[in-house]
Amino acid sequence: MQKTISRKIIASMSAAMLILSIIACASTRESKRVDMKKLLTSAGFKMGVADTPQKLAELKKLPQREMVPREEGDKLVYIYADAENCKCAFIGDEEAYKKYRKLTQAKQMADEDRREAVRNKQSQMDSEDASFGREW
């Protein structure tokens, strides 16, 4: 009886986790766009909006959603274009780019730490010593 209840609980929890994973994947794309905007503006990039058909046409000529260096006179600038979603480009100088790289690396480290914590917790829950769900 206890094993049947535990199996039903585990099956229900697994189904719930699957549903939550699907929902999370659907919202990840929007979240990444917001994260990139925050990341770039925090680093000092300035956002320009393609608010005319001519500007949008120019924006579409740039590589999309990747950091591109470009020489403008004697200065090096970096451009991140997104004609599909925000119809905008973020432009920054070398200092902004350095900050962007630091923030990106810090975010990657934090994401990896979070994933490792989840794996550890999952491993703990999956081990035979874990009593989670067995007493229900």
C-alpha positions in Angstrom: 0.0 0.0 0.0 2.8 2.4 1.0 4.8 1.6 -2.2 1.7 2.2 -4.4 1.0 5.6 -2.8 4.7 6.5 -3.1 4.8 5.5 -6.7 1.6 7.5 -7.5 3.1 10.5 -5.8 6.4 10.1 -7.6 4.5 9.7 -10.9 2.4 12.8 -10.2 5.5 14.8 -9.3 7.3 13.7 -12.4 4.3 14.7 -14.6 4.2 18.1 -12.9 7.9 18.6 -13.4 7.6 17.7 -17.1 4.7 20.2 -17.5 6.7 22.9 -15.7 9.8 22.2 -17.9 7.7 22.6 -21.0 6.3 25.9 -19.7 9.8 27.1 -18.8 11.1 26.3 -22.2 8.4 28.3 -23.8 9.1 31.4 -21.7 12.9 31.0 -22.0 13.1 32.8 -25.4 11.4 35.9 -24.0 13.4 35.8 -20.9 16.7 35.6 -22.9 15.6 38.7 -24.8 15.0 40.6 -21.6 18.2 39.3 -20.1 20.2 40.5 -23.1 18.7 43.9 -23.0 19.5 44.2 -19.3 23.0 42.9 -19.8 23.8 45.2 -22.6 22.3 48.3 -21.0 24.1 47.5 -17.7 27.4 47.3 -19.5 26.9 50.7 -21.0 25.5 50.0 -24.5 23.0 52.5 -25.9 19.9 51.2 -27.6 18.8 52.6 -30.9 15.4 51.7 -32.3 14.7 51.2 -36.0 11.6 53.4 -36.1 11.6 54.0 -39.9 11.5 51.5 -42.8 14.9 52.8 -43.9 16.5 52.2 -40.4 14.9 48.8 -40.2 16.3 47.8 -43.6 19.8 48.9 -42.5 19.4 47.0 -39.2 18.5 43.8 -41.1 21.8 44.0 -43.0 23.7 43.5 -39.8 24.4 40.0 -38.3 21.5 39.3 -36.0 21.7 38.6 -32.2 25.5 38.5 -32.1 28.2 40.9 -31.0 29.9 42.5 -34.0 32.9 44.8 -33.9 33.0 47.7 -36.3 35.5 50.4 -36.9 34.1 53.9 -37.0 36.9 56.3 -37.7 39.6 55.7 -35.2 37.3 54.0 -32.7 36.2 50.5 -32.4 32.5 50.0 -31.5 30.4 46.9 -30.9 26.9 46.4 -32.3 24.3 43.9 -31.2 21.4 44.0 -33.7 17.9 42.4 -33.3 15.7 43.3 -36.2 13.2 40.5 -35.5 12.2 41.1 -31.9 12.9 44.6 -30.6 13.7 46.1 -34.0 16.7 47.7 -32.3 20.5 47.7 -32.0 22.7 48.2 -29.0 25.9 50.1 -29.6 28.9 50.3 -27.2 32.5 51.3 -27.1 35.4 49.2 -26.0 34.8 49.9 -22.4 31.1 48.8 -22.7 32.3 45.7 -24.4 34.7 44.9 -21.6 31.9 45.3 -19.0 29.6 43.2 -21.2 32.2 40.4 -21.2 32.7 40.5 -17.5 28.9 40.5 -16.9 28.5 37.6 -19.3 31.2 35.6 -17.6 29.7 36.3 -14.1 26.3 35.3 -15.4 27.7 32.0 -16.9 29.3 31.2 -13.6 26.1 31.9 -11.6 24.1 29.8 -14.1 26.5 26.9 -13.7 26.5 27.2 -9.9 22.7 27.1 -10.0 22.6 24.1 -12.3 25.1 22.3 -10.1 23.0 23.0 -7.0 19.9 21.6 -8.9 21.9 18.5 -9.9 23.1 18.0 -6.3 19.5 18.3 -4.9 18.2 16.0 -7.6 20.9 13.4 -6.8 20.0 13.7 -3.1 16.3 13.2 -3.8 17.0 10.3 -6.1 19.3 8.5 -3.7 17.9 5.6 -1.7 18.7 7.5 1.5 16.4 10.3 0.7 13.1 9.9 2.4 11.2 12.5 0.4 7.8 11.1 -0.7 8.2 7.8 1.0 6.3 8.7 4.1 3.3 10.0 2.3 
